[in-house]
Each structure stands twice: as structure tokens, then as C-alpha cells.
């Protein structure tokens, strides 16, 4: 079965303090976080990769990773494609607000690839490390039979996803009894890590205390497709994009974003989908702020020392092929 890894790499990364954070080297041989995600996805069984980028970073992106990954994937019989997130790519009958510079968010990023993805797929952020277990669980879930409105999500624990260097945005999840599915997800910004005198980790967002043990979405979602049919979620994503422009953009034309957790949370509340939680015990880490990079570099060194990855990252998947 063809299964696709869709990597959202078009983010401007304003909190990163300049530069393209998705392309920052973090590995022993200047690998970037995406390298590890691609390695883990191929190892789990994914055989198609779609990069969602912006036209203005295409040259840097191809030079830093795209050309290299294409060469690797030819050896492994893995397809590679590019989609471009464009500020101007909006529903017919609407116009881009004057002075708007920022793309329309993760929902639009996935929608940019609708003509390229015709099989079950997962979505990830380019600048997050998710761990091997999450890719394995999502791939195993995708190749099973599911209803068209089924969605899966890699479930991370909030306290394990916070930065020591500032606020972050996470999709805070409510879970059903038995913790097998989520009943709601709310995109929550400015979540700040707090550590008490005993070293216990807590979290709050704009003065509201959050449960540090709750599940959060890290934008690692799985979407099935019936054989011979495009993923049903792409159709819902397209339809709701028009609703977003009708109802949300007028109230905040410069900053409104079409976000996956917000859309999926709304679908859950309206009974339009189900979301299976696939718990992962792997530790998440990522680069939101410049100061996060040192921690990420050290984390990858530790994973290599522990034998999770070899010093030559892709050598194992090539040898198995």
C-alpha cells in the first residue's frame, strides 16, 4: 500500500529570531530534524514524501535537504514530491487582506498538497522530533480499514513538549473514557513551562493552569483513504476553508490562521469525525526558539550514543533495502 508522509515546512518561524529554523543543523553530520523524521518514516514503511514549502525558500530547501533526500529515495523506491503553500491560494470569491504577509496556517499547508496525495497519509511539522514509535503506530493504523471520517493522532504528554525558553502553542486534548479517543482539541497559545521547588513540571497559558499530564496534539495526524479514493479529509479541509474566510478572516484579517487542531476540534464537536489517540512514550523535542537548538543537538547525540540511530543516519535503511 502507498502511504504518504506530508511534511509542513513552509512556516516562517518568526519566534526563531531569523533564518529558516527547519533547516538548522542538529546532527553529527549537519543533519536537520527533518532527516530524522524521514528516516523514521521510511523505516516504519512510508513510501512517499511530500514537502510543503514556500516558493521563496525553494532554492535553500532543495540545496539543504531536498536534492539529497531525492537521491536517497531513488535508492529506496520512495517517491518525493513538492507542494507550495501560497498566501494567494484562497477560495474563489475572496481576496487577500491588504498588508497580509503570513500564510494561512497548517490547514492551508495540507490543502496545498491535495492534488498530490491520493492515498492514506500522515502530517507532521518539519521542526519537531516525534520519535520512532509514533511513526510506527501511525503507519500500522493507516494500513488497517477505517471509516472515512476516522482520524488518528500521536498523543504526547504536555509536560514533555514544553520549551525552557518561552511560550509554545499546543492542541490541548480532552479524552474519552479509557483514553482511546479524543472528544475535543483546542489550539492553545503561549503555554509556559513552570517548575516548582521540588522539580515538578507544570504549565499555564495566560494565567490559566493546565494539566501537565494531559494529551496534546503536536500536529502529527493520520488520515485514511479507501482504496481507489482520495482521503476524505482533503474534501472536508477544502470545504471548511471557505467557511474560514466567511466567518473568521473578517474579524482578524492580518493574523487569522486555518489550523488543523481548530478544524478537527470543530469536526469532533459536530460529530463529523472520530480521532484515535495513539500514545507514544518517545520524548518530543523541537526548535521554537534559537536557545532550543543546543538542547536538541545534545538530545540527538544522546540518541546516537544509546544506539537509537547510527552515526551515519540512513545507512541502516539503505542496507535493509
Buried (B, 14 or more C-beta within 10 A) or exposed (E): EEBBBBBBBBBEBEBBEEEBBBBBBBBBEEBBBBBBBBBBBBBBBBBBBBBBBBEEBBEBBBEBBBEBBBEBBEEEEBBBBBBBBBEEBBEEEEEBEEEBEEBBBBBBBBBBBBEBBBBBBBBBBBBBBBBBBBBBBBBBBBEEEBEBBBBBBBBBBBBBBBBEBBBBBBBBBBBEEEEEBBBBBEBBEEBBBBEEEEEEBBBBBEEEEBEBEBBBBBBBBBBBBEEEEBBBBBEBBEEBBBEBBEEBBEEEEEEBBBBBBBBBBBBBEEEEBBBBBBBBEBBBBBBBBBBBBEBBBEBBEEBBEEEBBEEEBBEEBEEEE
